[in-house]
Amino acid sequence: MALGARVLKTGMAVAMTIYLCLLFNQGSPVIAAVAAIFAMQPSIYRSWRYFLDQLQANTMGAIIALGAGMVLSNEPIIVGIVCILVIMLSLKMKMEDTIGLTLVTVIAVMEASGQWDYALLRFAQILIGIGSACFINIIFLPPDPKKQFIKQIESVFSQMSLLLRTSISDEMTEAAFHQEKRELEQSLHSLADKFKLFEEEIKKLKKAKFSRTRHVVIYKQLLYTLQRGMEVLDSIENHYFQSMRGEGIDQLFDEHLEHLIRVHEHVLLKFEDKVKKDNEIMEQLMEKNEQFLESMMRACVNGDDSSHRLAIVVAACYEYGLQIQRLDRLVGHAGSAQE
């Protein structure tokens, strides 16, 4: 099992929190350590946003819990009612992510049962934990969603190209194909999450220059093109082998998919500034994509009802090709990924 940066930083944040609690004689550091674990986020923007949200939500929760503890009591039924109230207010404030730690604050403060100095001590411990996690996340190995996204693009494309190349020829065993496909779906979901992090970093944490905004469009298209390739796999699995196919159809599909993958790979290499620009490759793709669509649609129209399912696969392949062309235009206009 790999030791990721986030795992390492979580341990560092917990250690720092405990040391600070001991330094300032804050008593048991358990509550502060729990807060540090909750507060470790996958990006700098989310760390800062989480800190501000938690500051508001925990202040609100501490005030309500302190008031309830002083006026009422710390009986279990009262603690439960206060927790319900805090959850409702957090949802109203659209701070769903803060609920867990805010409830920890509420329970810790209500444990004091009106002793405001003890309640403030608990509240201070939680702020120490949140602050320590944010500090470590920003200073030590700060997350770089852009770098992570680009690296994962290569991995996802490698997974997808293997499945597309073997989907028509049916070379892989059914169990292996489904396993690889499930892993590809998970990788695509993870890639989409990485893109959201990168988009947040550019649009909300930094001043979005035109060049940065333009690169966001390219990264979005990189993801979208891979998703269209995934749709080709889905359509092949759900419709291709259930349709009646004439002689030579399998070979035509296999060759066209191979061509799409090679061109997609060329565009990715151009995005990384590893190959020269070659407009002829794109012209060939456009021409072959149109020819493939026309010839296969004629075959589908003239065939029986089952061959109409083939049209779904053809449309998915055509759309995949169109998105590769669009990606190539964007990459050509924006230049290198390293800018």
Secondary structure, DSSP 8 states (H G I E B T S, - for coil): ----HHHHHHHHHHHHHHHHHHHTT-S--HHHHHHHHHH--SSHHHHHHHHHHHHHHHHHHHHHHHHHHHHS---HHHHHHHHHHHHHHHHHTT-GGGHHHHHHHHHHHHTTTT-HHHHHHHHHHHHHHHHHHHHHHHHSS---HHHHHHHHHHHHHHHHHHHHHHHTTT-S-HHHHHHHHHHHHHHHHHHHHHHHHHHHIIIIIS---HHHHHHHHHHHHHHHHHHHHHHHHHHIIIIITTS---TTHHHHHHHHHHHHHHHHHHHHHHHTT-S---HHHHHHHHHHHHHHHHHHHHHHHHS-GGGHHHHHHHHHHHHHHHHHHHHHHHHHHH--TT-
